[in-house]
Amino acid sequence: MSEAAVTADMPQYGKIRVLDAMRDAVELTKEHLITVVAALLIGIFAALFTGGFLFAAFMLAMSKLVIRIVDGEEGVQSHDVMVGIKDLVVPGFLLSMLPLIGVAACVGGLFVMIPVTIFATFLRADHPELPELELLKQSWAAISSAGLCKWLFLQTVLLPLIALTGFLGCGIGMFATTAFTVMINACIYRQVFPRGGVA
């Protein structure tokens, strides 16, 4: 498939609606908390067992799993996070290098590369046929047109505060807040890259 054909198949970008994403994420997290937390634990143990080698591939697999939940797919199981993990090692590694490019550019570049990396990870999970350069272009164009300031606020202020509340809840609450923050990112990804058209 040519790059032009792949790009033509990409949907128009939607806008980021943080409160809607949070509301949807609360409902989805309540409904799928056990599945997402179990998938997180499976991935963490797999990454630790391999000396961290599978961590980036696991993040990509986790993105696939959460997108399936956001899209309303039935029968999503926690062990699905390990399905096809070997095919995600190289793409996961390449995506994990993006924040380092931001650090190399300057500290401010890190704040730009983190959202691009998050969108590129979900985009790779949703559209595995896209070439790497197209992932970056689509991610940057989507974040730029959908509301970069909202996305940066969410990633640098709101989600770390949510994660902190989970950590303060005896550490175990971090599993629930991590599931919630992953779900918020997936909901926002789906707002910006709607399935089958503009949101």
C-alpha positions in Angstrom: 0.0 0.0 0.0 1.4 3.4 -1.0 2.0 6.1 1.5 -0.4 8.4 -0.3 -3.2 5.7 -0.1 -2.5 5.2 3.6 -2.7 8.9 4.3 -5.9 9.3 2.3 -7.5 6.7 4.5 -6.7 8.7 7.7 -9.8 10.4 9.2 -10.1 14.1 9.7 -8.9 15.3 13.1 -11.4 15.9 15.9 -11.0 18.3 18.8 -9.8 17.5 22.3 -12.6 17.7 24.8 -10.9 17.0 28.2 -14.1 16.9 30.3 -15.8 14.5 27.9 -12.7 12.3 27.8 -12.6 12.2 31.6 -16.3 11.4 31.9 -15.9 8.5 29.4 -12.7 7.3 31.0 -14.4 7.2 34.4 -17.2 5.0 33.0 -14.8 2.7 31.0 -12.4 2.4 34.0 -15.2 1.4 36.3 -16.4 -1.2 33.8 -13.0 -2.6 32.8 -10.8 -1.9 35.9 -9.9 -5.5 36.6 -9.1 -6.2 32.9 -6.8 -3.1 32.6 -5.1 -3.5 36.0 -4.5 -7.2 35.3 -3.1 -6.3 31.8 -0.8 -3.7 33.5 0.4 -6.4 36.0 1.0 -8.9 33.2 3.0 -6.4 31.2 5.0 -5.2 34.2 6.0 -8.7 35.2 6.8 -9.6 31.5 9.0 -6.4 31.2 10.7 -7.1 34.5 11.2 -10.8 33.6 13.0 -9.7 30.4 15.1 -7.1 32.1 12.9 -4.3 30.7 13.4 -5.4 27.1 9.7 -5.8 26.5 8.6 -2.6 28.2 8.2 -0.5 25.0 6.4 -3.3 23.2 4.2 -3.8 26.2 3.2 -0.1 26.1 2.2 -0.5 22.5 0.3 -3.7 23.2 -1.5 -1.9 26.2 -2.4 0.9 23.8 -4.0 -1.6 21.5 -5.9 -3.2 24.3 -7.3 0.1 25.6 -8.3 1.3 22.1 -10.3 -1.9 21.8 -12.1 -1.1 25.1 -12.8 2.5 24.1 -14.1 1.3 20.7 -16.6 -0.9 22.6 -15.2 -4.2 21.4 -16.6 -7.2 23.3 -14.5 -9.9 25.0 -11.3 -7.9 25.6 -9.3 -9.9 28.1 -6.2 -8.9 30.2 -4.0 -11.6 28.6 -4.7 -10.0 25.2 -1.9 -7.6 26.1 0.7 -10.4 25.3 -0.9 -11.4 22.0 1.6 -10.6 19.2 4.0 -8.9 21.5 7.0 -10.2 19.5 5.8 -8.2 16.5 5.8 -5.0 18.6 9.4 -5.0 19.9 10.9 -3.0 17.1 8.1 -0.5 16.7 7.9 -0.1 20.5 11.6 0.5 20.7 11.5 3.2 17.9 8.6 5.0 19.7 10.4 4.9 23.0 13.3 6.9 21.4 11.1 9.9 20.6 11.3 11.6 24.0 15.1 11.3 23.8 15.0 13.4 20.6 13.0 16.1 22.6 15.6 16.0 25.3 18.4 16.3 22.8 16.7 19.4 21.2 16.1 21.1 24.6 14.1 20.5 27.7 11.1 22.3 26.1 11.3 19.8 23.2 10.5 17.1 25.7 7.1 18.7 26.4 6.4 18.5 22.7 7.8 15.0 22.1 5.9 13.3 24.9 2.4 14.1 23.5 3.7 13.2 20.0 4.9 9.9 21.4 1.7 9.2 23.1 -0.4 9.9 20.0 2.1 8.0 17.8 1.9 5.0 20.1 -1.9 4.9 19.9 -1.7 5.6 16.2 0.7 2.7 15.7 -1.6 0.4 17.7 -4.6 1.5 15.6 -2.9 1.7 12.2 0.0 -0.7 12.1 0.4 -0.2 8.3 1.6 3.4 8.7 5.3 4.1 8.2 7.2 5.6 11.1 7.6 9.0 9.5 3.9 9.2 8.7 3.1 8.3 12.4 5.1 11.4 13.5 3.6 13.6 10.9 0.0 12.5 11.7 0.6 12.8 15.4 2.1 16.3 15.2 -0.6 17.5 12.8 -3.4 16.1 15.0 -2.0 17.6 18.2 -1.4 20.9 16.5 -4.9 21.1 15.1 -6.8 19.5 18.0 -5.4 21.7 20.8 -1.8 21.4 21.8 -2.3 23.6 25.0 -5.1 21.4 26.3 -3.0 18.3 25.6 0.1 19.7 27.3 -2.0 20.8 30.3 -3.5 17.3 30.6 -0.1 15.5 30.3 2.0 17.8 32.5 -0.5 18.9 35.2 -3.7 17.0 35.4 -2.6 13.4 34.8 0.4 13.6 37.1 -1.9 14.9 39.8 -4.2 12.0 39.3 -1.3 9.6 39.4 0.0 11.2 42.6 -3.4 10.7 44.3 -3.1 7.0 43.5 0.4 6.8 44.9 -0.7 8.6 48.1 -3.5 6.0 48.5 -1.0 3.5 50.0 0.6 2.9 46.6 -2.0 0.3 45.6 -4.3 3.1 44.3 -1.7 3.8 41.7 -3.0 0.7 39.7 -6.4 2.3 39.5 -5.2 5.8 38.7 -2.8 4.4 36.1 -5.7 2.5 34.4 -7.7 5.7 34.5 -4.9 7.9 33.0 -4.3 5.3 30.2 -8.1 5.3 29.5 -8.2 9.1 29.4 -5.4 9.1 26.8 -7.2 6.5 24.7 -10.5 8.5 24.9 -8.7 11.6 23.8 -6.9 9.7 21.0 -10.3 8.5 19.8 -11.7 12.0 19.9 -8.9 13.3 17.7 -8.7 10.2 15.5 -12.3 9.1 15.3 -13.3 5.8 14.0 -14.8 6.2 10.6 -15.1 10.0 10.4 -15.0 13.2 12.4 -16.1 13.1 16.0 
